[in-house]
């Protein structure tokens, strides 16, 4: 790839929800001192999690692993009602780092449930965001992962049925599954604004513009990151060789053989320091220039929870 160019996707990397979640942990550490307990990885990125561990955050899955009276933070993916109740019963000081766009889905589910609705949720089984959203209710949410699943859904009634989605899906996959749901349940109520978050959408749109212009796409993101995996899939479906790396050390020189232009992006939970390290590694392997694509400028910012705002620290 000697003499090749790096094309940098715009936007890429951190979104407002991730920025906010990391800031919540850092402010809690500053204000209350280590250790601060975090239920599940705050965001799905190895580097971020290890950085916060080094500062004194302890990541747990079970609330029974948190000592009485401790400060606990819920991850950006959101939690079920049962987890919220358990944390309250145990008397922890809780700060909720759930992304406001995920909370929006939770609020909609609670509101429509009161009106007698059942739900079909498009998402990935076992993903913490899906567990959190489905856990807003005791029953009446049916998960579909693909078009084939739609045929097997058995709601108790179809007059009041609403559709919700995980916020970090592929827009194309989600709309294909949603179309199958509508074909089977024509009365289904769709979200007023689609649930897939602005950052997921913007990063996928950028990949669609970039992929045809490059020989290979590299996505910086951790294996557990849903939105990062979707970015790699979007490029792959467009016929461009695509790879996902957790860090610069994972780049295989053979991926780049004969390439004159390399596309580079990062998932919404991947920090820019990792992107810069990948650029440095690509330069070592023969890249000579970096060009930024034109793209959407993101200005979204979410407020911090009470008790952690700047004036309170």
C-alpha positions in Angstrom: 0.0 0.0 0.0 3.0 2.3 -0.5 2.0 5.8 -1.4 -1.6 5.2 -0.4 -4.2 7.6 1.0 -6.3 7.2 4.2 -9.9 8.5 3.8 -11.3 9.4 7.2 -15.1 9.1 7.7 -17.0 12.0 9.1 -18.6 11.7 11.6 -16.9 8.8 13.5 -16.1 7.9 17.1 -17.7 9.1 20.3 -21.4 10.1 20.3 -23.1 12.3 22.9 -24.4 9.3 24.9 -21.0 7.8 25.2 -19.4 11.1 26.1 -21.9 11.6 28.8 -21.6 8.0 30.2 -17.8 8.3 30.5 -18.1 11.7 32.1 -20.5 10.4 34.7 -18.0 7.8 35.8 -15.1 10.2 35.8 -17.1 12.9 37.8 -18.3 10.3 40.3 -14.7 9.2 40.9 -13.6 12.8 41.4 -16.5 13.6 43.7 -16.8 10.4 45.8 -13.4 8.8 45.3 -12.6 5.3 44.2 -14.0 2.7 44.1 -17.1 3.5 42.0 -19.0 0.5 40.9 -20.4 0.2 37.3 -23.0 -2.4 36.3 -21.8 -3.8 33.0 -19.2 -2.2 30.7 -20.1 1.5 30.8 -19.7 1.5 27.0 -18.6 -1.4 24.8 -14.9 -0.5 24.3 -12.0 -2.3 25.8 -9.7 0.8 25.9 -12.3 3.0 27.7 -13.2 0.3 30.2 -9.5 -0.4 31.0 -8.8 3.4 31.3 -11.7 3.8 33.9 -10.5 0.6 35.8 -7.1 2.2 36.2 -8.8 5.3 37.6 -10.7 3.2 40.2 -14.0 2.0 38.5 -15.0 -1.6 39.3 -17.1 -3.2 36.6 -19.6 -5.8 37.9 -22.6 -7.8 36.4 -24.3 -8.8 39.6 -25.5 -6.2 42.2 -24.6 -8.8 44.9 -20.9 -8.0 44.1 -21.4 -4.3 45.2 -20.8 -3.6 48.9 -23.6 -1.8 50.9 -23.6 2.0 50.7 -21.5 2.1 47.6 -21.9 4.4 44.6 -23.3 2.5 41.6 -23.6 3.6 37.9 -25.8 2.0 35.3 -24.2 1.6 31.9 -25.2 3.6 28.8 -27.2 0.6 27.6 -29.9 0.9 30.2 -31.2 -1.6 32.8 -34.5 -3.4 33.5 -37.0 -2.3 36.2 -35.9 -5.3 38.2 -32.3 -4.1 38.3 -33.4 -0.6 39.3 -35.6 -2.0 42.1 -32.8 -4.3 43.3 -30.3 -1.3 43.4 -32.8 0.8 45.4 -33.5 -2.1 47.8 -29.8 -2.5 48.5 -29.5 1.2 49.3 -26.8 2.2 46.8 -26.3 5.8 45.7 -27.2 5.3 42.0 -26.3 7.4 38.9 -27.9 6.4 35.7 -25.7 6.7 32.6 -28.3 5.2 30.3 -28.2 7.1 27.0 -31.2 9.5 26.8 -32.1 8.0 23.4 -32.4 4.6 25.1 -34.4 6.1 27.9 -36.7 7.6 25.3 -37.6 4.1 24.1 -38.2 3.0 27.7 -40.6 5.9 28.3 -42.5 5.1 25.1 -42.8 1.5 26.1 -44.2 2.4 29.6 -46.6 4.9 28.1 -48.0 2.6 25.5 -48.1 -0.4 27.9 -50.5 1.7 30.1 -52.7 2.1 27.0 -52.9 -1.7 26.6 -50.2 -2.2 23.9 -48.0 -5.3 23.4 -44.6 -4.8 21.6 -42.5 -6.4 19.0 -38.8 -5.4 19.6 -36.2 -5.7 16.8 -32.8 -6.3 18.4 -30.0 -8.8 19.3 -30.8 -11.3 22.0 -28.6 -11.0 25.0 -27.5 -7.4 24.2 -27.7 -5.4 27.4 -29.8 -2.7 25.7 -32.3 -5.3 24.6 -32.4 -6.8 28.1 -33.0 -3.4 29.6 -35.8 -2.4 27.2 -37.6 -5.8 27.4 -37.1 -5.6 31.2 -39.3 -2.5 31.4 -42.3 -4.8 31.4 -43.0 -8.2 33.0 -44.4 -9.5 29.8 -45.8 -8.5 26.4 -42.5 -7.7 24.6 -41.6 -10.1 21.8 -38.1 -10.1 20.4 -37.3 -10.6 16.7 -33.8 -10.8 15.5 -34.4 -11.3 11.8 -37.2 -11.6 9.2 -37.6 -15.3 9.8 -38.5 -14.6 13.5 -41.4 -12.4 12.5 -43.4 -15.5 11.3 -43.2 -17.1 14.8 -44.3 -14.1 17.0 -47.5 -14.9 18.9 -48.9 -11.7 20.5 -52.0 -12.2 22.7 -53.8 -9.6 20.5 -53.1 -7.6 17.4 -55.3 -4.6 17.8 -52.8 -2.8 20.0 -49.3 -3.8 18.8 -46.3 -1.4 18.7 -42.8 -1.7 17.2 -39.6 -0.7 19.0 -36.0 -1.3 18.0 -32.6 -1.4 19.6 -30.9 1.9 19.0 -27.6 0.6 17.5 -28.9 -1.7 14.6 -28.2 -1.5 10.9 -30.8 0.8 9.5 -31.2 -1.4 6.4 -31.7 -4.6 8.4 -34.1 -2.9 10.8 -36.2 -1.5 8.0 -36.3 -4.9 6.3 -37.5 -6.6 9.5 -40.0 -3.8 10.2 -41.4 -4.3 6.7 -42.0 -8.0 7.5 -43.7 -7.0 10.8 -46.0 -4.6 9.0 -46.8 -7.2 6.3 -47.9 -9.6 9.0 -49.4 -7.1 11.4 -50.7 -4.2 9.2 -52.1 -2.4 12.3 -48.7 -2.2 14.1 -47.9 1.2 15.5 -44.4 2.5 14.5 -42.3 4.8 16.6 -43.0 8.5 15.9 -39.3 9.0 15.3 -37.3 6.0 14.5 -35.5 4.4 17.5 -32.2 4.0 15.7 -30.0 6.8 17.2 -28.7 9.7 15.2 -25.1 8.7 15.7 -25.6 5.1 14.5 -27.4 6.5 11.5 -24.8 9.2 10.7 -21.9 6.7 10.9 -23.7 4.2 8.7 -24.5 6.9 6.1 -20.8 8.0 6.1 -19.7 4.4 5.5 -22.1 4.1 2.5 -20.6 7.2 1.0 -17.0 6.1 1.7 -17.1 2.4 0.8 -17.3 2.8 -3.0 -14.3 5.2 -2.9 -11.8 2.9 -1.1 -10.2 -0.5 -1.5 -10.6 -1.6 2.1 -12.5 -0.3 5.2 -11.1 -0.5 8.7 -13.5 0.1 11.6 -12.1 0.9 15.0 -14.3 -0.8 17.6 -14.5 -3.6 20.2 -16.1 -7.0 19.3 -18.9 -6.4 21.9 -19.9 -3.1 20.2 -23.1 -3.5 18.3 -22.8 -0.2 16.3 -19.2 -0.9 15.4 -20.0 -4.4 14.1 -22.9 -2.9 12.0 -20.4 -0.4 10.4 -18.2 -3.3 9.2 -21.3 -5.2 7.9 -22.5 -2.1 6.0 -19.2 -1.8 4.2 -19.1 -5.6 3.6 -22.6 -5.6 2.1 -21.5 -2.8 -0.3 -18.8 -5.2 -1.6 -15.8 -3.5 0.1 -13.3 -5.6 2.1 -13.8 -4.6 5.7 -12.2 -5.4 9.0 -12.8 -4.3 12.6 -9.9 -3.8 15.0 -9.9 -3.1 18.8 -6.5 -1.4 18.4 -3.8 -0.6 15.9 -1.9 -3.8 16.8 -4.6 -5.9 15.2 -4.1 -4.6 11.7 -2.8 -7.3 9.4 -0.5 -5.9 6.6 -1.9 -8.4 4.1 -5.3 -6.7 4.3 -3.7 -3.7 2.7 -1.7 -5.3 -0.2 -2.4 -3.6 -3.4 -4.6 -0.9 -1.8 -4.3 2.7 -2.9 -6.9 4.1 -0.6 -7.9 2.9 2.9 -11.2 4.0 4.5 -11.1 4.5 8.3 -14.0 5.0 10.7 -14.7 4.3 14.4 -17.8 3.1 16.3 -19.6 5.4 18.6 -17.9 4.0 21.7 -14.3 4.1 20.2 -12.1 7.0 21.4 -10.1 9.2 18.9 -6.8 8.2 20.5 -7.3 4.7 19.0 -8.1 6.2 15.6 -4.9 8.3 15.8 -2.9 5.1 16.6 -4.4 3.3 13.6 -3.4 6.3 11.4 0.2 6.1 12.7 0.2 2.3 12.0 -1.1 2.8 8.5 1.6 5.4 7.9 4.2 2.8 9.0 2.7 0.5 6.5 3.1 3.0 3.6 0.2 5.5 3.8 1.4 9.0 2.9 -1.7 11.2 3.4 -4.9 11.5 5.3 -8.0 13.1 3.9 -11.2 13.9 5.8 -14.5 13.3 4.1 -17.2 15.9 4.3 -20.0 14.8 6.6 -22.6 15.7 9.2 -21.4 17.8 12.0 -22.8 16.5 15.3 -23.7 19.1 17.9 -25.9 17.0 20.3 -25.0 17.2 24.0 -26.8 15.5 26.8 -27.0 17.0 30.4 -25.4 15.2 33.3 -27.6 13.7 36.2 -28.3 15.9 39.2 -25.5 15.7 41.7 -22.8 15.4 39.1 -23.2 18.7 37.2 -20.2 21.0 37.0 -21.4 23.4 39.7 -22.0 20.4 42.0 -18.5 18.9 41.8 
